[in-house]
Amino acid sequence: MEQCDTFVIGAGPAGLFCAIHAAGPGNRVLLGEKNAEPGAKLRISGTGQCNITHAGDIRTFFSRYGSHGQFLRPALHAFTNQDLVRFFDDRGLSCRTRDDGKVFPASRDAGEVLALLVRECHLRGVTLRCREPVQQVEYRHPGFLVHMPGGTIFSRHLVLATGGASYPKTGSTGDGYRIAASLGHSITKIGPALAPVTIAAFPFVSLAGMTFPALPFSVWRTGRKVISAEGDLLFTHAGLSGPGILDNSRDIRAGDEIRLSFAGPVQRDVLTGKMVAAISRAPTMMVKSLVSGLGIPERLAKILPDMAGVPATCTGAHLTATARNHLIDLLMGCPLTVSSVGDLSIAMVTRGGVALNEVNSRTMESKLVPGLFFAGEVLDIDGDTGGFNLQAAFSTGYYAAQGIRLKERKSAEQGPGKG
């Protein structure tokens, strides 16, 4: 039976980075990938341009992973965004930061990022084997039997870096969840994240492509507000997208009501005062023009009065108090019912995964199975758009490698048979 010291399952960014940093004298690393080539999802990230991370203080990253940012704190501190940029710079791949804080390789070519990582694996002595789907894993103290079509490998350490279940055409089909569950781990219910939402009877189909920078909105479920947010928003032919929606899609469900505040962050009495004053100045102006004068895009201003039940030819002088209040309601919080959230075939990442309370955040090692480590999206972690997910993949991959090295040092100090 073939043996290795560390077997990493999944040659995406987390797996590649873990293999790179785990390899060394006394630690033979085998990196297995079921696809014909490594990094299929990395290759298409950022529409092929690879938004590898985000600029700024690493402490600002913690809030960009929903409620699970604290779990990532040790890994992000151990390998920061600046460390990542330096890693690529030192190997001849310079990076550039856009005005919005997103960091890309200067070439805007994800293929170059992947090629560098694969080359570094070879330089570190990592054995990369593609077309090697893992069928089953058994824990056999002090290691693991990894069963594949071509045979079985025994490894003292095992790293699950298989990614999530989004974009299954790239090979992300949830294999890591199955393996982790077979070894006794709990899997938090998975679903789409960083996904657009479809709106029932969407009233703005004709406005597809219209964008709203920093638009305030809220999400309501059974009469209770569950999200209050602000972000760039995009009308699609079927509903809503844009960073604001994508970043919050992890917590949006079918049946929720999204309320869009087209008027911006303004108090109701202030908006009412502005509308009354505008009517007083120009009582014969049509309502759609009055709405446009409040800073609402002209094409949207033509639709909102109709949604409020105001005739298209109505002027400000003929606008009743009831109709005015309906119109202000729409400007303050236009209600749209979610019919569905984009499924895993189009979601950028997966929410849910290996339960974090069963993983040591300071080593990425399982609390249940000694020698089992996790890295990347297989964990119950998903980040906002802007490079945060790739940073988490690289940081957890690095940290899992450090956890393996730490385990090796402790084993050496304790003597044979006590690791």
C-alpha positions, 0 to 999 in steps of 0.5 A, a space after each residue: 500500500 502506498 503511503 504518504 504523510 499528508 493527503 490533501 483532497 481537492 486542488 483548489 486554492 485552499 488545497 494547493 496552498 495547504 499542500 505548498 505550506 505543509 510540504 517539507 523534509 519529513 512530510 511527503 504531501 500528496 494532493 489529489 484532485 478528481 478533475 482532469 486539471 487542478 483549480 477549475 473554479 479558481 480559473 473562472 473566479 472573478 470572471 477569469 480575472 481572479 479577485 484574490 483578496 481585498 485591501 485594508 486592515 485585516 481586522 475589517 475582514 471579520 465582519 465580512 463572513 456573516 456570523 462566522 467571522 470570529 472563527 476565521 480570526 486566528 487564520 486571517 491573523 496568521 496569514 493576512 491579505 498583505 501576506 498573500 499579496 507578498 506571496 505572489 509578489 515574491 514569486 513574480 506575480 504583481 498585484 494591483 488594488 482597484 479603487 473599490 479595494 478589490 485586489 487582482 493580479 496585474 495581468 487580470 489572468 486567473 490562469 497565471 495565479 493557478 499556474 504559479 500555485 501549481 509550480 510552487 507545489 512542484 518546487 516543494 515536492 508535492 505530488 499532484 495527482 488528477 483524475 483521482 476521485 476519493 470514494 471512501 475514507 476510513 480512520 485507522 489510528 494513527 492515520 487514514 485509508 483513502 480509497 480511490 479507483 486506482 488503489 488505496 493510500 495510507 496517510 497520517 494526516 488528511 486535509 479536506 479542501 474539496 470546496 462547497 457545492 456551488 458551480 458543480 460543473 467545476 467539480 464542486 459537488 459536496 464530496 467533502 461533506 460526504 467524507 466529513 459526515 462519514 468520519 462523524 462530523 456534523 454538516 450544517 445545512 447547505 444552500 446558495 450564497 452570493 446568489 441573485 434573487 428572483 422576485 415574484 411578479 417583478 414590476 421592474 422587468 423593463 428596467 433590467 440593468 439599472 443600478 442603485 449605488 449604496 441603496 438601503 434595503 431591509 428583509 422581512 420574514 413573517 412580519 419581522 425584520 431579519 436584515 437591514 443593509 445598504 449596498 449596490 443593487 442591480 435590477 435583472 430581468 427576473 429580480 435583484 442582484 448586485 453586491 448588496 443582494 449577493 452579500 446578504 443572500 446567505 440569509 434570504 429565503 423564498 417568501 421573504 419580503 425585500 423592501 427597497 428604499 429608493 429615497 435613500 436614508 431619509 426620515 419619512 417626515 422629511 421626505 413628506 415635507 420635500 414632496 409637499 414643498 415640491 407640489 406647492 412650488 409646481 402644482 401643475 407638474 405631473 406626479 412622475 416628474 415630482 418623483 423624479 425631482 426627488 432624485 429618483 431615476 426618471 424611468 423608475 419615476 414613471 413606474 412608481 406612481 402607477 404602482 401606488 395607484 396614481 393615474 399617469 396624468 395626475 398632477 401634484 394639485 390633484 394628488 390626494 393625501 392617501 395616494 401621496 402616502 402610498 407613493 411615499 410608502 413605495 419610496 421608503 420601502 418598496 415591497 418585493 416578494 422573493 420567489 427564490 434564491 439562485 440555486 447552487 448551479 449559479 451561486 458563487 459560494 455555498 453557505 453551510 458545511 462542516 460545523 465549526 464547533 467541531 473544528 479547532 479554529 487555531 489549528 483547523 484540526 477536527 476536534 473529533 478525529 485526530 489528524 483530520 484537517 479542514 480548509 476552505 469552503 468545505 467549512 461552514 463559512 462564506 464571505 462577501 463579494 470582493 475577494 473575501 472568500 479566496 482570502 479565507 481559502 488561502 488563510 485556512 489552507 495555510 493555517 491547516 498546514 501550520 496545524 499539521 506542522 505543529 502536530 508533527 513537532 509535538 509528536 517528535 517531542 513526545 517520541 515514537 508512538 505517542 503522536 
